[in-house]
Amino acid sequence: MPKDTKQEQIEEEQELEELTKLSDEEEQPQTTEATIEQAEETKEKVAAEEVKEEAKPKPKKKEEEFVEERFYTIPLQKALVRPPKKRAPRAMQLIRAFINKHMKVEMQASEEEEEEELPQLTISEEVNEKIWGRGIEKPPRKIKVRATKDKDGNVTVYLAENQ
């Protein structure tokens, strides 16, 4: 169980204890059915409050503002020079090198910039599945991709929509 539900259960138990104390102090004869009904009412109130909290629209993450978006056809013939069992990994390396070069992703950090986060290159699962789709020995000869760079310098590579 998440911590929230445990805390809520503890709070409900405390409320029940307070209700029973109040009823004892007032010295009004109450049946156990009445205290059970009061406990159920408080549970319903708590549940209603939770629903209200969940119903509030959560602040959406701002869509990444793309600084650049480019379409490339990346040649992968050089992957075929490798032994058959190393061709798909080589194709992934070629994609990474091509995007680093053409989108100007700075992977080298100077001593001053080591504290800051480096721009990242992310290759989507679609591209990975396209490369590995026919196995390790037969990657495609070329692949069409869409590369987007956000304001932080992070680059994400997606499969072009027409493939």
N, C-alpha and C positions, 0 to 999 in steps of 0.2 A: 504494500500500500504506500502511496506517496505520503509525504509528511503532512500535506495539507489535510488529508482526510483524517489522519490520526489527531491532529490538532483540533479539528472540528469535533471529533468524537469526545475529546477531553472537555471542550467547551460545552458540549451538550450535557455531559455528565455533571459539570459544575452548575449549569442552569437547573438541572433536575434537583440537585442537592439544595440549591437556593429556594426553589419552589417548595420543597418539602419542609425546609426550615421556616419559611414564611407561614405555611399552613399550620405548623406546630405552634408558632408564636401567637397566631391569631386564635388558637384553641378552638377552631371550628371543626366539628366532626366531618371528616372527609373520608370517603371510601377509597379503596385502592383503585377502583374504576375511574374516579374523578382525577386522581393523580396521573393515571395512565393516559387519560384523555388530554390532560394538560401537557404531558410529555410529548404526545403525538402532535399536538398543536405547535409546540415549539419546534419540533423536527420539521413540520411542514413550512413554518416561517423561515427556518434556516435554509431549507431546500429551495424555497421561493427566492430568497436572497441570492443563493448560488446561481440560480437560473438567470436572475437579473444581471449578475456580474458577467456571466458567460454570454448573455445576449448583447452586451455592449460591443460595438464594432471594434475589433482589435486594430491598433494602428498598423497599417500595412507597411511593409518595407518598401522604401522608395525603389522604383525600378531603376536598375543601374543605368546611369546616364552614359551612353556610349559616346566616346570622343571620336572614335574611328570605327568604321566597319568596311571591310574589304573582302572581295571574293578572289580566291586563287585556285588555279589548277596546279597541283603540286606533282612534279614528275617523280616517280619512284623506281625508275629503271635501275638505278645504282644498287637497289636492294637485291636485284637478281644476280649481282656479281658474287654475293656471299654464298656460302654453302647452304643447301636447302633448309636445314634446320635452324638457320639464323636469319632468314629473309624477313619475316614479319617484324621481329624486333628492330631490324635495321630500317625497315620502312617507317616505324614509329620515330626512330632517331632522325631520319631524314625530314619528317614532318616538323619535328621540334626545331631542328636547325633552320629549316626554311622559314618558319614563322618568326623565330628569333631574329633572323636577318632582315626580313621584309617588314615586320612590324616594329623593329628597333626596340626589342625588349633587352634592357640592360641586365645581364645576369651577373656581371662582375661588380663587386661592391668595393669601394675604397674604404679605408680604415674609418673615416668619418661616418660613412653611411651604414656601417655594420649594425648600429643600434636600431636603425629604422628597418621596416619590413621591405624586402625586395619585391619588385613586381613579379607576379607569378604567371606562368604559362600553363593553362589548363586545357587538356584535350578531352572533349566530351566522349561519352560512352558510344554514341552513334559512330563517331569516326573510328574508335577502337574496334567496334564490332565489324565495321566495313573492312578494315585492314585484316582482321583475323578471321573473317567470315569463311574463307576457303581454306583455312588452316595456316600453319606456320610456313609451309613450303611455297604457297602460291598467293602472295599479296597482289593487289591490283597494280597495274603499270602506272596509273596516275589516279589522282583523287581530287574532286572539286570540294573546296571547303569555304566556309565563311568565318573570317577572323574578326573579332570585336575587341576593342581596347576601351576600358573604362577610365574614369578620371584619375584613378589611383595608379594607372599604368599596367593593370592586370589584363592579360590577354586570354580570351577563351576561344577555342577553335570548335566550330560546329560543322556538321555535314551540310553542304549546299542543299537547298530545298528541292532542286530538280533531280537529285540522285536517289 
